[in-house]
Amino acid sequence: KLQARDRDLTESIEKQTATSEILRVISSSPRDLQPVFETILANATRLCGTQNAALYRFDGEFLHFAAGHNLTPEIRARQENNPFRPGMETASRLAALERRTIHVPDVAAAVDFDAYETETYRREGRRSTLAVPLLKEDTLLGVMVTSHYDQVRPFTDNQIRLIETFADQAVIAIENVRLFQELKESLEQQTATSEILGVIASSPDRK
């Protein structure tokens, strides 16, 4: 019981520390999502003990690779060059399609996922994977995924909740950047309008 309590306490402290770090990056990068995504993915792999993690942005039709941590050059190149639609083939696609967390304890035994049966995925050696959608209310903004390779290591409930928390923080960052951009555009429009009205006011007799 003492070991379990100590483990829970350690996990809680690590989660709070990671969350604080991510929030600091969000506040210091109001216009740049890349450092936020990279910090989130680095903490996801560290705290879950996974080999890598990736985040994809949804444009309304396709999911595009946005950031990755500890990806091999082969995997990164494939992800960057192959946007994909929500679907049933992999955990990431299904998380986007159904707007819910998808946990695959053993990819090799996941007969419902067609893409995992391909030679590419078998060669990668992905064994346990977790995909979490980035949701603003019911609107899909993206998907985050992290995986264990070469051995089956199902994710714990605490780890699943942790990645879901990180996904929520990614949504906060995306919304902050959107609102910042909207504010900037509004101020630029107001400035331009003010300049035009100033010219008109200073030249009332010109036609």
Salt bridges, closest charged atoms under 4 A:
ASP59 OD2 - HIS64 NE2 2.84
GLU61 OE2 - ARG85 NH2 2.65
GLU74 OE2 - ARG123 NH2 3.11
GLU80 OE2 - ARG76 NH1 3.95
GLU89 OE1 - ARG93 NH1 3.74
GLU98 OE1 - ARG100 NE 2.53
ASP106 OD1 - ARG127 NH2 2.91
GLU119 OE1 - ARG122 NH2 3.23
GLU124 OE2 - ARG78 NH2 1.77
GLU124 OE1 - ARG126 NH2 3.33
GLU175 OE1 - ARG178 NH2 2.69
GLU182 OE2 - ARG178 NH1 2.67
